[in-house]
Amino acid sequence: MKMWHEARKQEKKIRGMLVDYRKRAERRQDFYERIKADPTQFLQVHGRKGKIHLDASVAAAAENPAIMQGQKDNLIDRFDVRAHLDYIAPVVSKPDQPATAEDDVLDMEERSMNYERYRVLAQNEFLGG
């Protein structure tokens, strides 16, 4: 009698696991279908801080309202960053300075961003899309 109860308990446990796996597979498939449907919906933008103006006279000229207004063919304003998206300067570490914990954190963040950046492409290629 005790063996029957143990077998019944194991059977219930396995049945519950199968139901859980099936639900998880359905959720995973829905998630991948949403990603495959419109990748631009999951677009993320990451950046890092940088100095805008190194020279005080350049900063004063940029704040001058007459610089950008008055030109009808100019389609951007002084706060529009699209003009600077063609080049992002690489972060250069100095070889004479030892690596710090902050550098390790930045390296892990960069690896994490690269993973997220290319994850959808790899998944879509694997799924044949």
N, CA, C and O atoms as a MOPAC input file, in Angstrom:
PM7 MOZYME 1SCF
protein

 N      0.81900 1    -1.19000 1     0.00000 1
 C      0.00000 1     0.00000 1     0.00000 1
 C      0.86400 1     1.25600 1     0.00000 1
 O      0.53900 1     2.23700 1    -0.66900 1
 N      1.97100 1     1.22600 1     0.75500 1
 C      2.83200 1     2.38600 1     0.83300 1
 C      3.49500 1     2.68200 1    -0.52300 1
 O      3.66800 1     3.84200 1    -0.89600 1
 N      3.86000 1     1.62100 1    -1.24900 1
 C      4.46500 1     1.81600 1    -2.57300 1
 C      3.48800 1     2.49600 1    -3.51500 1
 O      3.88000 1     3.34500 1    -4.31500 1
 N      2.22500 1     2.13000 1    -3.42200 1
 C      1.21500 1     2.72300 1    -4.29000 1
 C      1.11600 1     4.22000 1    -4.02300 1
 O      1.02700 1     5.00400 1    -4.96800 1
 N      1.12800 1     4.63700 1    -2.74800 1
 C      1.05900 1     6.05700 1    -2.40000 1
 C      2.28700 1     6.81200 1    -2.92500 1
 O      2.17300 1     7.92200 1    -3.44700 1
 N      3.46700 1     6.18500 1    -2.77600 1
 C      4.68600 1     6.81900 1    -3.27600 1
 C      4.63500 1     6.97000 1    -4.79400 1
 O      5.00100 1     8.01700 1    -5.32900 1
 N      4.18200 1     5.93100 1    -5.48600 1
 C      4.07700 1     5.99200 1    -6.94800 1
 C      3.08000 1     7.06400 1    -7.37300 1
 O      3.31800 1     7.79800 1    -8.33300 1
 N      1.98600 1     7.14900 1    -6.67200 1
 C      0.95500 1     8.15700 1    -6.98200 1
 C      1.51600 1     9.56900 1    -6.76900 1
 O      1.26600 1    10.46300 1    -7.57600 1
 N      2.27700 1     9.77000 1    -5.68000 1
 C      2.86600 1    11.07000 1    -5.38900 1
 C      3.86200 1    11.46600 1    -6.48900 1
 O      3.88100 1    12.61200 1    -6.93800 1
 N      4.68600 1    10.50300 1    -6.91200 1
 C      5.64900 1    10.78300 1    -7.97900 1
 C      4.93300 1    11.08900 1    -9.29700 1
 O      5.36000 1    11.96500 1   -10.04900 1
 N      3.86800 1    10.38400 1    -9.56900 1
 C      3.10100 1    10.61700 1   -10.78600 1
 C      2.50200 1    12.02500 1   -10.79600 1
 O      2.54000 1    12.70400 1   -11.82200 1
 N      1.95200 1    12.46600 1    -9.66800 1
 C      1.40900 1    13.82000 1    -9.56000 1
 C      2.50500 1    14.86100 1    -9.75500 1
 O      2.31200 1    15.87400 1   -10.42900 1
 N      3.65300 1    14.59100 1    -9.15300 1
 C      4.77900 1    15.52400 1    -9.26400 1
 C      5.23500 1    15.64900 1   -10.71800 1
 O      5.46800 1    16.75500 1   -11.20600 1
 N      5.35900 1    14.52500 1   -11.39700 1
 C      5.78200 1    14.55200 1   -12.80900 1
 C      4.73400 1    15.22900 1   -13.67500 1
 O      5.08200 1    15.99300 1   -14.57500 1
 N      3.46300 1    14.96900 1   -13.42300 1
 C      2.38600 1    15.60900 1   -14.19000 1
 C      2.42100 1    17.12800 1   -13.99000 1
 O      2.24900 1    17.88900 1   -14.94100 1
 N      2.64600 1    17.56100 1   -12.74100 1
 C      2.75400 1    18.99400 1   -12.46600 1
 C      3.94100 1    19.61700 1   -13.17500 1
 O      3.84100 1    20.72800 1   -13.69500 1
 N      5.07900 1    18.90200 1   -13.20300 1
 C      6.26000 1    19.41100 1   -13.91300 1
 C      5.99300 1    19.53400 1   -15.40200 1
 O      6.41800 1    20.50700 1   -16.02500 1
 N      5.29600 1    18.56400 1   -15.98400 1
 C      4.98100 1    18.62300 1   -17.41300 1
 C      4.09000 1    19.82100 1   -17.73100 1
 O      4.28600 1    20.49900 1   -18.73900 1
 N      3.11500 1    20.07400 1   -16.86700 1
 C      2.24200 1    21.24000 1   -17.06300 1
 C      3.06100 1    22.52700 1   -16.97100 1
 O      2.88500 1    23.43800 1   -17.78100 1
 N      3.96200 1    22.60100 1   -15.97600 1
 C      4.80900 1    23.78300 1   -15.83200 1
 C      5.70300 1    23.98800 1   -17.05100 1
 O      5.84200 1    25.10900 1   -17.54000 1
 N      6.30900 1    22.90300 1   -17.54500 1
 C      7.17100 1    23.00800 1   -18.72000 1
 C      6.38600 1    23.46100 1   -19.94600 1
 O      6.87700 1    24.25800 1   -20.74500 1
 N      5.16900 1    22.95000 1   -20.08800 1
 C      4.34700 1    23.32400 1   -21.23400 1
 C      3.98500 1    24.81400 1   -21.18100 1
 O      4.05500 1    25.51600 1   -22.19000 1
 N      3.59600 1    25.28600 1   -19.98700 1
 C      3.26600 1    26.71000 1   -19.83100 1
 C      4.48700 1    27.57800 1   -20.09100 1
 O      4.39300 1    28.62200 1   -20.73600 1
 N      5.63300 1    27.13900 1   -19.58500 1
 C      6.86200 1    27.90100 1   -19.79100 1
 C      7.22200 1    27.95400 1   -21.27300 1
 O      7.64500 1    28.99600 1   -21.77300 1
 N      7.05500 1    26.83100 1   -21.97800 1
 C      7.34400 1    26.80600 1   -23.41100 1
 C      6.40400 1    27.73900 1   -24.17500 1
 O      6.82900 1    28.41200 1   -25.11400 1
 N      5.13400 1    27.78300 1   -23.78000 1
 C      4.18500 1    28.69200 1   -24.43500 1
 C      4.56700 1    30.14200 1   -24.18300 1
 O      4.51200 1    30.96000 1   -25.10100 1
 N      4.95700 1    30.48100 1   -22.94100 1
 C      5.38600 1    31.85500 1   -22.64100 1
 C      6.63500 1    32.21800 1   -23.43800 1
 O      6.73900 1    33.32300 1   -23.97000 1
 N      7.57700 1    31.29000 1   -23.51600 1
 C      8.80400 1    31.53100 1   -24.26800 1
 C      8.49000 1    31.74800 1   -25.75000 1
 O      9.05300 1    32.64200 1   -26.38200 1
 N      7.59400 1    30.93000 1   -26.29900 1
 C      7.23700 1    31.07600 1   -27.71000 1
 C      6.54400 1    32.41100 1   -27.95600 1
 O      6.81300 1    33.05800 1   -28.96800 1
 N      5.66200 1    32.84100 1   -27.06200 1
 C      5.01400 1    34.14900 1   -27.20000 1
 C      6.05000 1    35.26700 1   -27.15900 1
 O      5.97700 1    36.21900 1   -27.93600 1
 N      7.01400 1    35.14800 1   -26.24900 1
 C      8.06900 1    36.16000 1   -26.14300 1
 C      8.86400 1    36.25200 1   -27.44000 1
 O      9.11000 1    37.35000 1   -27.93900 1
 N      9.26800 1    35.10700 1   -27.98800 1
 C     10.04700 1    35.12500 1   -29.22800 1
 C      9.22700 1    35.62800 1   -30.40900 1
 O      9.77300 1    36.28300 1   -31.29700 1
 N      7.94600 1    35.34100 1   -30.44000 1
 C      7.09100 1    35.84500 1   -31.50800 1
 C      6.98800 1    37.36700 1   -31.44700 1
 O      6.98600 1    38.03300 1   -32.48200 1
 N      6.90400 1    37.91600 1   -30.23200 1
 C      6.85300 1    39.37400 1   -30.09800 1
 C      8.15900 1    40.00300 1   -30.56800 1
 O      8.14700 1    41.04200 1   -31.22800 1
 N      9.27500 1    39.38500 1   -30.23400 1
 C     10.57400 1    39.92200 1   -30.65900 1
 C     10.69500 1    39.83200 1   -32.17500 1
 O     11.12900 1    40.78100 1   -32.82700 1
 N     10.31400 1    38.70400 1   -32.72300 1
 C     10.44100 1    38.49000 1   -34.16300 1
 C      9.50300 1    39.40200 1   -34.93200 1
 O      9.79100 1    39.77300 1   -36.07000 1
 N      8.39400 1    39.76300 1   -34.32800 1
 C      7.39900 1    40.57000 1   -35.02500 1
 C      7.91100 1    41.97900 1   -35.32000 1
 O      7.76700 1    42.45900 1   -36.44400 1
 N      8.50100 1    42.64300 1   -34.33900 1
 C      8.94100 1    44.02000 1   -34.54400 1
 C     10.17600 1    44.30200 1   -33.69100 1
 O     10.03700 1    44.70300 1   -32.53500 1
 N     11.38700 1    44.10200 1   -34.23300 1
 C     12.59800 1    44.31200 1   -33.43300 1
 C     12.80300 1    45.75900 1   -33.01300 1
 O     13.45100 1    46.00700 1   -31.99600 1
 N     12.27800 1    46.71400 1   -33.75300 1
 C     12.47100 1    48.12000 1   -33.38500 1
 C     11.71000 1    48.46600 1   -32.11700 1
 O     12.00000 1    49.47800 1   -31.47700 1
 N     10.74800 1    47.64500 1   -31.74900 1
 C      9.99400 1    47.88500 1   -30.53200 1
 C     10.86500 1    47.70000 1   -29.29300 1
 O     10.57500 1    48.25500 1   -28.23400 1
 N     11.93800 1    46.91400 1   -29.43300 1
 C     12.81000 1    46.62300 1   -28.30300 1
 C     14.12200 1    47.40400 1   -28.37900 1
 O     15.09300 1    47.04000 1   -27.71400 1
 N     14.16400 1    48.45700 1   -29.16800 1
 C     15.36900 1    49.25900 1   -29.32300 1
 C     15.69900 1    49.97900 1   -28.02500 1
 O     14.82900 1    50.59500 1   -27.40800 1
 N     16.95300 1    49.90000 1   -27.61700 1
 C     17.42300 1    50.58400 1   -26.41800 1
 C     18.62300 1    51.43100 1   -26.79300 1
 O     19.42700 1    51.04000 1   -27.63900 1
 N     18.74400 1    52.58600 1   -26.16800 1
 C     19.87100 1    53.47700 1   -26.42600 1
 C     20.65700 1    53.63300 1   -25.14000 1
 O     20.09600 1    53.94800 1   -24.09000 1
 N     21.95600 1    53.41000 1   -25.22700 1
 C     22.84600 1    53.55100 1   -24.08000 1
 C     23.91000 1    54.56900 1   -24.44700 1
 O     24.27500 1    54.69400 1   -25.61600 1
 N     24.40500 1    55.29100 1   -23.47000 1
 C     25.44200 1    56.28200 1   -23.74700 1
 C     26.37200 1    56.45700 1   -22.57700 1
 O     26.24800 1    55.79600 1   -21.54600 1
 N     27.29200 1    57.35000 1   -22.75700 1
 C     28.21000 1    57.67900 1   -21.67700 1
 C     28.42300 1    59.17900 1   -21.69200 1
 O     28.23800 1    59.83600 1   -22.71700 1
 N     28.81200 1    59.71000 1   -20.55200 1
 C     28.96200 1    61.14700 1   -20.44100 1
 C     30.23400 1    61.59800 1   -21.14500 1
 O     31.20100 1    60.84600 1   -21.26900 1
 N     30.20700 1    62.83200 1   -21.59900 1
 C     31.36800 1    63.41600 1   -22.25500 1
 C     31.30300 1    64.92500 1   -22.15000 1
 O     30.23600 1    65.49600 1   -21.92200 1
 N     32.43500 1    65.56400 1   -22.31500 1
 C     32.47000 1    67.01900 1   -22.25500 1
 C     31.92700 1    67.58400 1   -23.56100 1
 O     32.31100 1    67.15600 1   -24.64900 1
 N     31.03200 1    68.54700 1   -23.43100 1
 C     30.42700 1    69.13100 1   -24.62100 1
 C     31.32000 1    70.22800 1   -25.19400 1
 O     31.60200 1    70.24100 1   -26.39200 1
 N     31.75900 1    71.13700 1   -24.34600 1
 C     32.58000 1    72.25100 1   -24.80500 1
 C     33.84800 1    72.33100 1   -23.95600 1
 O     33.78500 1    72.46600 1   -22.73400 1
 N     34.97800 1    72.24700 1   -24.61200 1
 C     36.24100 1    72.35900 1   -23.89000 1
 C     36.67900 1    73.81900 1   -23.77000 1
 O     37.46400 1    74.16100 1   -22.88600 1
 N     36.18800 1    74.65500 1   -24.63300 1
 C     36.59700 1    76.06100 1   -24.67000 1
 C     35.41200 1    76.93200 1   -24.25500 1
 O     34.29200 1    76.71000 1   -24.71500 1
 N     35.64600 1    77.91600 1   -23.39500 1
 C     34.57100 1    78.78700 1   -22.90900 1
 C     33.97200 1    79.61200 1   -24.03800 1
 O     32.76700 1    79.86200 1   -24.03700 1
 N     34.78400 1    80.04200 1   -25.00500 1
 C     34.25100 1    80.84500 1   -26.11600 1
 C     33.33800 1    80.00800 1   -27.00600 1
 O     32.34900 1    80.52000 1   -27.53100 1
 N     33.65900 1    78.72300 1   -27.18100 1
 C     32.79700 1    77.83200 1   -27.96600 1
 C     31.46700 1    77.62600 1   -27.24700 1
 O     30.40800 1    77.60200 1   -27.87400 1
 N     31.53500 1    77.47600 1   -25.91800 1
 C     30.31200 1    77.29900 1   -25.13400 1
 C     29.43300 1    78.54300 1   -25.23300 1
 O     28.21700 1    78.43100 1   -25.38700 1
 N     30.03500 1    79.72100 1   -25.14600 1
 C     29.26500 1    80.96500 1   -25.24500 1
 C     28.64900 1    81.10300 1   -26.63000 1
 O     27.51300 1    81.55900 1   -26.76100 1
 N     29.38700 1    80.71500 1   -27.66200 1
 C     28.85600 1    80.80100 1   -29.02400 1
 C     27.70100 1    79.83200 1   -29.22400 1
 O     26.74800 1    80.14700 1   -29.93700 1
 N     27.77200 1    78.65300 1   -28.60400 1
 C     26.70000 1    77.66700 1   -28.75500 1
 C     25.42400 1    78.11200 1   -28.06600 1
 O     24.32600 1    77.75500 1   -28.49500 1
 N     25.56100 1    78.88600 1   -27.00500 1
 C     24.38500 1    79.37400 1   -26.28800 1
 C     23.76900 1    80.60100 1   -26.94300 1
 O     22.68400 1    81.03100 1   -26.55000 1
 N     24.43400 1    81.16200 1   -27.92000 1
 C     23.91700 1    82.34100 1   -28.61700 1
 C     22.70600 1    81.93000 1   -29.45100 1
 O     22.83300 1    81.07500 1   -30.32700 1
 N     21.52800 1    82.51900 1   -29.19800 1
 C     20.32900 1    82.09500 1   -29.93500 1
 C     20.36500 1    82.44800 1   -31.41400 1
 O     19.62200 1    81.85800 1   -32.19700 1
 N     21.20900 1    83.39600 1   -31.81900 1
 C     21.26000 1    83.79400 1   -33.22000 1
 C     22.01300 1    82.78200 1   -34.07400 1
 O     21.95700 1    82.85500 1   -35.30100 1
 N     22.71300 1    81.84200 1   -33.45400 1
 C     23.50900 1    80.88200 1   -34.22000 1
 C     22.61200 1    79.93500 1   -35.01500 1
 O     22.83200 1    79.73500 1   -36.21000 1
 N     21.62100 1    79.36100 1   -34.37500 1
 C     20.80500 1    78.35100 1   -35.04300 1
 C     19.54500 1    78.92200 1   -35.69800 1
 O     19.13100 1    78.44300 1   -36.75400 1
 N     18.94600 1    79.91600 1   -35.10000 1
 C     17.74400 1    80.47600 1   -35.71000 1
 C     18.13700 1    81.36700 1   -36.88000 1
 O     19.27200 1    81.83400 1   -36.96600 1
 N     17.22000 1    81.58700 1   -37.74500 1
 C     17.46800 1    82.47100 1   -38.87400 1
 C     17.91700 1    81.73000 1   -40.11300 1
 O     17.85700 1    82.29500 1   -41.20600 1
 N     18.36500 1    80.49000 1   -39.99400 1
 C     18.76000 1    79.70600 1   -41.16000 1
 C     17.61700 1    78.75300 1   -41.49700 1
 O     17.32700 1    77.82400 1   -40.74400 1
 N     16.97800 1    78.99300 1   -42.62800 1
 C     15.80300 1    78.18900 1   -42.99000 1
 C     16.17300 1    76.77700 1   -43.42700 1
 O     15.35900 1    75.86400 1   -43.28900 1
 N     17.38500 1    76.57500 1   -43.95100 1
 C     17.75700 1    75.24600 1   -44.43700 1
 C     18.36100 1    74.36100 1   -43.34200 1
 O     18.66100 1    73.19500 1   -43.59700 1
 N     18.54500 1    74.89000 1   -42.13600 1
 C     19.09500 1    74.12800 1   -41.02500 1
 C     17.95700 1    73.38600 1   -40.32200 1
 O     17.05400 1    74.01400 1   -39.77000 1
 N     18.00100 1    72.05100 1   -40.34300 1
 C     16.90200 1    71.25400 1   -39.81900 1
 C     17.15300 1    70.72800 1   -38.40400 1
 O     16.33000 1    69.97800 1   -37.88000 1
 N     18.27500 1    71.10500 1   -37.77000 1
 C     18.53900 1    70.66000 1   -36.41000 1
 C     18.74400 1    71.87000 1   -35.52400 1
 O     19.06900 1    72.95300 1   -36.01100 1
 N     18.55700 1    71.69500 1   -34.23000 1
 C     18.82700 1    72.78200 1   -33.29400 1
 C     20.07400 1    72.44100 1   -32.48500 1
 O     20.68700 1    71.39500 1   -32.70200 1
 N     20.44700 1    73.29900 1   -31.57000 1
 C     21.70500 1    73.09900 1   -30.85300 1
 C     21.65000 1    71.92900 1   -29.87600 1
 O     22.69500 1    71.47200 1   -29.41300 1
 N     20.46700 1    71.43900 1   -29.55300 1
 C     20.33900 1    70.30800 1   -28.64100 1
 C     20.19800 1    68.98400 1   -29.37900 1
 O     20.12200 1    67.93300 1   -28.74200 1
 N     20.16300 1    69.01200 1   -30.69600 1
 C     19.97200 1    67.81000 1   -31.49700 1
 C     21.31300 1    67.08600 1   -31.63700 1
 O     22.28900 1    67.66300 1   -32.11700 1
 N     21.35600 1    65.82200 1   -31.21500 1
 C     22.62000 1    65.07800 1   -31.24100 1
 C     22.79800 1    64.26600 1   -32.51900 1
 O     23.82500 1    63.60600 1   -32.67900 1
 N     21.84200 1    64.29600 1   -33.42100 1
 C     21.95900 1    63.47900 1   -34.62400 1
 C     23.17800 1    63.84900 1   -35.46000 1
 O     23.70500 1    63.00500 1   -36.18500 1
 N     23.63100 1    65.08900 1   -35.37000 1
 C     24.79600 1    65.49900 1   -36.13500 1
 C     26.07400 1    64.84200 1   -35.62300 1
 O     27.06900 1    64.80700 1   -36.34700 1
 N     26.07500 1    64.32000 1   -34.39700 1
 C     27.26800 1    63.73900 1   -33.80200 1
 C     27.23000 1    62.21700 1   -33.74600 1
 O     28.13100 1    61.60800 1   -33.17100 1
 N     26.21100 1    61.58600 1   -34.32900 1
 C     26.08600 1    60.13900 1   -34.22900 1
 C     27.00800 1    59.37300 1   -35.16900 1
 O     27.11900 1    58.15300 1   -35.04700 1
 N     27.66000 1    60.03500 1   -36.08600 1
 C     28.50400 1    59.31700 1   -37.02600 1
 C     29.79700 1    58.84100 1   -36.37600 1
 O     30.40600 1    57.89300 1   -36.87100 1
 N     30.23400 1    59.46100 1   -35.29100 1
 C     31.49600 1    59.07200 1   -34.66000 1
 C     31.37300 1    59.17500 1   -33.14900 1
 O     30.97800 1    60.21100 1   -32.61400 1
 N     31.71400 1    58.09300 1   -32.47400 1
 C     31.78800 1    58.09200 1   -31.01900 1
 C     33.21700 1    57.70400 1   -30.66900 1
 O     33.67800 1    56.61700 1   -31.01700 1
 N     33.89800 1    58.58100 1   -29.99400 1
 C     35.30200 1    58.32900 1   -29.66100 1
 C     35.42300 1    57.13900 1   -28.71600 1
 O     34.65000 1    57.02000 1   -27.76500 1
 N     36.39300 1    56.25300 1   -28.97100 1
 C     36.57100 1    55.10700 1   -28.07000 1
 C     37.15400 1    55.55000 1   -26.73600 1
 O     37.86100 1    56.55400 1   -26.64200 1
 N     36.83500 1    54.77200 1   -25.71000 1
 C     37.37500 1    55.04400 1   -24.38900 1
 C     38.79900 1    54.49800 1   -24.35600 1
 O     39.01900 1    53.30400 1   -24.56100 1
 N     39.75600 1    55.37200 1   -24.09800 1
 C     41.15400 1    54.96900 1   -24.10000 1
 C     41.63800 1    54.86800 1   -22.65800 1
 O     41.55100 1    55.82900 1   -21.89400 1
 N     42.14400 1    53.70900 1   -22.29800 1
 C     42.69500 1    53.55200 1   -20.95400 1
 C     44.19900 1    53.75900 1   -21.03300 1
 O     44.83900 1    53.35900 1   -22.00600 1
 N     44.74700 1    54.36900 1   -20.03200 1
 C     46.17300 1    54.64000 1   -20.00400 1
 C     46.90100 1    53.39800 1   -19.50600 1
 O     46.53300 1    52.84100 1   -18.47100 1
 N     47.94200 1    52.95000 1   -20.23600 1
 C     48.61700 1    51.70900 1   -19.84500 1
 C     49.42600 1    51.83300 1   -18.54900 1
 O     49.70100 1    50.82300 1   -17.90100 1
 N     49.81500 1    53.06500 1   -18.16000 1
 C     50.62200 1    53.20600 1   -16.95400 1
 C     49.78600 1    53.15300 1   -15.68300 1
 O     50.33600 1    53.06000 1   -14.58600 1
 N     48.44700 1    53.21000 1   -15.81900 1
 C     47.58100 1    53.14600 1   -14.64300 1
 C     47.08800 1    51.71500 1   -14.45700 1
 O     46.66400 1    51.07500 1   -15.41800 1
 N     47.14200 1    51.21000 1   -13.21900 1
 C     46.63700 1    49.84900 1   -12.99500 1
 C     45.11600 1    49.80600 1   -13.14900 1
 O     44.42600 1    50.80300 1   -12.93400 1
 N     44.62000 1    48.65100 1   -13.52000 1
 C     43.17400 1    48.47600 1   -13.67200 1
 C     42.50600 1    48.56800 1   -12.30800 1
 O     43.01100 1    48.04600 1   -11.31500 1
 N     41.36500 1    49.24000 1   -12.27900 1
 C     40.63800 1    49.41200 1   -11.02500 1
 C     39.36400 1    48.59100 1   -11.06400 1
 O     39.00800 1    48.00900 1   -12.08900 1
 N     38.69300 1    48.55500 1    -9.93800 1
 C     37.40800 1    47.85100 1    -9.87000 1
 C     36.38300 1    48.53100 1   -10.76200 1
 O     35.49700 1    47.87800 1   -11.31300 1
 N     36.50900 1    49.85700 1   -10.90200 1
 C     35.58400 1    50.59700 1   -11.78300 1
 C     35.76200 1    50.16000 1   -13.23100 1
 O     34.78000 1    50.05200 1   -13.96600 1
 N     37.01500 1    49.90400 1   -13.65700 1
 C     37.26300 1    49.42300 1   -15.01500 1
 C     36.62500 1    48.05500 1   -15.22800 1
 O     36.07400 1    47.77700 1   -16.29300 1
 N     36.70400 1    47.19900 1   -14.19800 1
 C     36.08300 1    45.88100 1   -14.30500 1
 C     34.57100 1    46.00400 1   -14.43500 1
 O     33.94200 1    45.26700 1   -15.19400 1
 N     33.99100 1    46.93900 1   -13.68900 1
 C     32.54400 1    47.16000 1   -13.76500 1
 C     32.17000 1    47.66000 1   -15.15700 1
 O     31.18700 1    47.20400 1   -15.74100 1
 N     32.96000 1    48.60100 1   -15.69000 1
 C     32.67900 1    49.11300 1   -17.03300 1
 C     32.82400 1    48.01400 1   -18.07600 1
 O     32.03800 1    47.94500 1   -19.02000 1
 N     33.83600 1    47.14400 1   -17.90900 1
 C     34.02300 1    46.05000 1   -18.84400 1
 C     32.83000 1    45.09500 1   -18.80100 1
 O     32.35800 1    44.64200 1   -19.84400 1
 N     32.34600 1    44.79100 1   -17.60200 1
 C     31.17300 1    43.92000 1   -17.48300 1
 C     29.93100 1    44.58300 1   -18.06900 1
 O     29.10400 1    43.91400 1   -18.68900 1
 N     29.79600 1    45.89900 1   -17.87500 1
 C     28.65600 1    46.61400 1   -18.46100 1
 C     28.73100 1    46.57500 1   -19.97900 1
 O     27.71400 1    46.39100 1   -20.64800 1
 N     29.93500 1    46.74800 1   -20.52800 1
 C     30.08200 1    46.71300 1   -21.97900 1
 C     29.76800 1    45.32600 1   -22.52900 1
 O     29.12200 1    45.19900 1   -23.56900 1
 N     30.22500 1    44.28300 1   -21.83000 1
 C     29.91100 1    42.92900 1   -22.26300 1
 C     28.41700 1    42.66600 1   -22.18800 1
 O     27.84900 1    42.02000 1   -23.06900 1
 N     27.77800 1    43.16800 1   -21.13200 1
 C     26.33700 1    42.99400 1   -20.98100 1
 C     25.57800 1    43.72500 1   -22.08900 1
 O     24.60800 1    43.20400 1   -22.63900 1
 N     26.03600 1    44.95100 1   -22.41100 1
 C     25.37800 1    45.69800 1   -23.48700 1
 C     25.55400 1    45.00500 1   -24.82800 1
 O     24.61500 1    44.94500 1   -25.62100 1
 N     26.75000 1    44.48000 1   -25.09200 1
 C     26.96200 1    43.76300 1   -26.35300 1
 C     26.08900 1    42.51700 1   -26.42300 1
 O     25.56400 1    42.18300 1   -27.48500 1
 N     25.93200 1    41.82900 1   -25.29300 1
 C     25.05600 1    40.65500 1   -25.26600 1
 C     23.62800 1    41.05400 1   -25.63100 1
 O     22.99400 1    40.41900 1   -26.47400 1
 N     23.13000 1    42.11000 1   -24.99000 1
 C     21.76600 1    42.55600 1   -25.27700 1
 C     21.63700 1    43.08700 1   -26.69600 1
 O     20.60100 1    42.91600 1   -27.33900 1
 N     22.69100 1    43.73100 1   -27.18200 1
 C     22.65800 1    44.32600 1   -28.52300 1
 C     22.49600 1    43.25500 1   -29.58600 1
 O     21.72200 1    43.43700 1   -30.52700 1
 N     23.21100 1    42.13900 1   -29.45700 1
 C     23.21900 1    41.13000 1   -30.50500 1
 C     22.35100 1    39.91900 1   -30.20100 1
 O     22.26200 1    39.00900 1   -31.02500 1
 N     21.71000 1    39.88800 1   -29.03800 1
 C     20.91200 1    38.72400 1   -28.64500 1
 C     19.74300 1    38.49600 1   -29.60600 1
 O     19.50700 1    37.36400 1   -30.02800 1
 N     19.02400 1    39.53800 1   -29.95000 1
 C     17.85500 1    39.39200 1   -30.82300 1
 C     18.28100 1    38.92500 1   -32.20500 1
 O     17.59900 1    38.10800 1   -32.82300 1
 N     19.40700 1    39.44000 1   -32.69600 1
 C     19.88400 1    39.01000 1   -34.00200 1
 C     20.22700 1    37.53200 1   -34.00600 1
 O     19.88900 1    36.81100 1   -34.94500 1
 N     20.89600 1    37.08200 1   -32.95900 1
 C     21.26200 1    35.66100 1   -32.88400 1
 C     20.01400 1    34.78900 1   -32.74900 1
 O     19.94200 1    33.71800 1   -33.35000 1
 N     19.04500 1    35.23200 1   -31.97600 1
 C     17.83000 1    34.44100 1   -31.81000 1
 C     17.06000 1    34.36700 1   -33.11100 1
 O     16.57300 1    33.29900 1   -33.48200 1
 N     16.94300 1    35.49300 1   -33.81500 1
 C     16.21400 1    35.47400 1   -35.08100 1
 C     16.92200 1    34.62600 1   -36.11400 1
 O     16.26800 1    33.93700 1   -36.89600 1
 N     18.25600 1    34.65900 1   -36.13500 1
 C     18.99900 1    33.81100 1   -37.08700 1
 C     18.80400 1    32.34400 1   -36.74600 1
 O     18.64900 1    31.51200 1   -37.63900 1
 N     18.81000 1    32.02100 1   -35.45000 1
 C     18.59800 1    30.63300 1   -35.03800 1
 C     17.19500 1    30.15300 1   -35.41400 1
 O     17.00900 1    29.01100 1   -35.83400 1
 N     16.21800 1    31.03700 1   -35.25700 1
 C     14.82500 1    30.65800 1   -35.55900 1
 C     14.52900 1    30.68800 1   -37.05200 1
 O     13.43300 1    30.32800 1   -37.48200 1
 N     15.51900 1    31.12200 1   -37.84600 1
 C     15.34000 1    31.11000 1   -39.30400 1
 C     14.66400 1    32.34800 1   -39.83300 1
 O     14.11100 1    32.32300 1   -40.93200 1
 N     14.69300 1    33.42700 1   -39.08400 1
 C     13.99900 1    34.62800 1   -39.51000 1
 C     14.88900 1    35.61000 1   -40.04500 1
 O     14.45000 1    36.68700 1   -40.45000 1

